[in-house]
């Protein structure tokens, strides 16, 4: 089993599970490669995804990504994996009215824009957009937050 903590990137062979501890407002991004290996990263709201995604892409290199799974609290992230702070800055959303700000953020999150998110991720990782999947946070609540496991069984569950 490989553990992917906040702001980390890990590589797992096809026989290994990847566990994402403390997935409260975070997301995990898992790339399944043609050879069955998986690369994963654990994005947190305070830091966003861009740096860890770059690190993951460098690790993947020229290998073929056949599928992408984004899992965790996907309601808090933008279609291009932007954190809420990044969305506020990108779209110049005023924070003077909290409820209005939340409504605007909701309209920009990836769950309201799945086709755009699938297109973005398929281009980012070079896979078919029909092979980009999303899963809301599900797992065991333990000390330190919600824990999610991306297991080799996911391959069977969603048809990888």
C-alpha positions, 0 to 999 in steps of 0.5 A, spaced: 500 500 500 502 507 498 500 513 502 499 519 498 499 525 503 497 532 502 501 535 496 505 529 495 505 525 488 506 517 489 507 511 484 504 505 485 504 498 481 498 495 479 498 490 485 498 496 490 492 500 493 493 508 494 491 511 500 489 518 501 489 520 508 485 526 511 481 528 505 476 533 508 476 539 502 482 535 498 482 531 492 486 526 489 488 525 482 489 518 480 492 516 473 492 509 470 497 508 465 497 503 460 502 498 463 497 498 469 501 502 474 498 508 477 500 515 479 497 519 484 497 526 487 493 529 493 491 536 492 489 541 498 485 547 498 491 551 501 496 550 495 492 548 489 493 542 484 498 545 479 505 544 482 503 537 484 500 535 477 506 538 474 510 533 478 506 527 477 506 529 469 514 529 469 514 522 473 509 519 468 513 522 462 512 519 455 508 513 458 500 513 456 495 515 461 489 511 459 484 513 465 484 519 470 480 518 476 478 525 480 476 523 487 474 526 494 471 533 495 470 535 488 464 540 490 470 545 492 474 545 486 474 548 479 473 545 472 481 546 471 482 543 478 483 550 481 482 551 489 476 556 491 482 561 493 484 560 486 477 561 483 476 567 487 482 570 484 481 568 477 474 570 476 474 576 481 469 574 485 467 579 491 468 576 498 464 582 501 457 578 501 459 571 503 452 567 501 453 571 494 460 568 493 458 561 495 453 561 490 458 564 484 463 559 487 458 553 486 457 555 479 464 554 477 465 548 481 467 542 477 460 538 479 456 543 475 461 543 469 463 536 468 463 536 461 468 542 461 472 538 467 473 532 463 475 535 456 480 539 461 483 533 464 483 529 458 487 534 454 492 535 460 493 527 461 492 525 453 487 520 455 480 519 452 475 524 455 470 518 456 475 515 461 475 521 466 471 519 472 469 523 478 468 520 485 465 524 491 469 523 497 467 516 500 471 513 505 472 511 513 472 517 517 478 517 522 482 521 526 485 526 522 479 526 517 476 522 511 480 517 508 480 514 501 483 508 498 484 507 490 485 500 490 486 495 484 479 493 485 477 500 482 479 498 475 474 493 475 469 497 478 469 502 473 471 498 467 479 501 466 
